């Protein structure tokens, strides 16, 4: 399937089609929050984002900024051609368990060392995530974990028919 023409960014927006490939890691400028089951699990200003062509930013929060007991090891691994082997985590809030709702790179590839001791969370598996005050919309599909806010424009990879982009 052919990808659509990139949307034109407005004032204060950026296009995911201007992001690099291979991806880049940079600090998030603003506050990141994650809520599940009525509990604030993350509230940090120390997050990182990974920017890759056609993808909304993936947000990585310091593990030390995740509420105690909110992460537990889960089965399985995956491999990213850029970042290396990822492990998975369940996100736990009281009696609610979001299975494999987070991932991390214990030994990221060269160029992605900043991701050590950080964890990414699928926003679509949480009750609410915010990025600098904007409520996050989850990236379509169940493979990528991009955080869509009014500050980024697409089209975004992840929906059916976009794998070949």
N, C-alpha and C positions, 0 to 999 in steps of 0.2 A: 504494500500500500504506500502511496506517495504521501509524504507529510504535507500538512497544510502550510500556507504562507505564514511566517511568524507575525504575531500580533504586534502592532506598533505601541511601544511604551508611551505612557503619558508622563506628565510631570511627577517626579518622585518615584517612578517605576523603573524596573529593569526587565529586560527580556531574557528568558532562559536560553535563547538562541545566541546570546552574546557571551554565555559562559564558556569556559575552555574545555578542551578535551586533549589530554588527560585532565581530570578535575583538579580543582584548587581548594585548599583549606584556608579559611580566614575566620577572624573573630566575628561573632554576632554583636552588633552594636545595638544593645537594648536588652530588655528583660524577657526571659523565657519562663513560662509556667506550664505545668502538666498536672491535670486533675483526673482522678479516677475514684468512683464510688464516694463522692463527696469529700475526698481528701486531696490536699495539695501535696503532690509527690515531688515536684521540682519547682523551685523558685530561684533562678540564678541570673546573674549578669555576666557569667563566665563561659558561655556556650561558644561553640565553634559551628561553622557551617561549611558543608562541602558543596561546591558549585560545579556542575557538569552540564555540558551542552544538552539541551532539551529536557532537563530535569528541574523541578522546583528544588530549592535548597533542602538538603538533608541536615537536620540540626543534631549536634552531638553535645550532650551536657556532661560536665564532670561527674563522675560516679559519686564523688564525695558530696555533691549537691543534690543527690537523690535521697529521699526520706529513708531512714534506717528500716530495713526489712522489706522494702518495696521491690527489690530485685532478687530473683533466685535463678539458679542455673536451669537451663532447659535443654532438651535433646537437639542434636543436629548442628551442622555447620554449613556454610556456603563459601564460595570463593569469588572474590571480585578481582578482575584483571588488574586493577590499579592498587587497591588497598590490601589485598591478600585474603587470608582465611578469617572468616567471621564466626563468632560463637553467638548463641541465642540465650535470651533471658525471658522468664515470665515476669510480668509486672503484677504485683500483689497489693491490694488495698482492702484490708479487712477480709471479708469472706469472698471478695471478687478477685478472680485470677484472669488476667489477660494473657493467654498462652502465647509464648514466643512473640511477644509484642515489642521486644527490644533486642538490639544486637550490639556487638562490640568487636574490636580488633585487638586481640591480646598482643600481637606482634605485627603491627602494620608494616607494609612495604615501605621502602625508602621513599621519602617525600611526603609520607603521611604519618610520621612519628608523632605529630601533635595529637593524634587520636588515641594514643595510649591513655588508659584510665578515663576514657569518655564512653558514653553509651548513647546510641540513637534509639528513639522511640517512635513507633508507628502512630501518628496522630489519630488515624481512623479507629484505632483500638482503645483510645482513651475517651473519657467523657468530654474533655475540653483541653485544648492547648492554645496558648497565646504566644505571640512573638511581637515584642515591643507594643503591646496593647491591642494588636489585631488578633481576632479569633482565627485560628488556622483551619483551613479546609484540607482534608487528606487528598493526596495524589490518588488518582484512580488506579485500580488494579491492586493486586496483593503482593507484588514483588518489591516495588520501590517504596520508600518511606518519606517522600518529599512533603515539605510544609508549604502550602499555598496560602498566600496572604494577598491583599489588594496591591501590594508593592511589586509583585512579579506577574508577568504576562507570558503566555505560551504561544502556541499550543504545547501541552505537556505530554511527554512520553509516559506510558503506563496503561492507558486504556486499551481495550481490544483493538487490534489492527495497527498498533503503534510500535510493536517490537522491532520492526525492520527499519525504523528511522535511523 
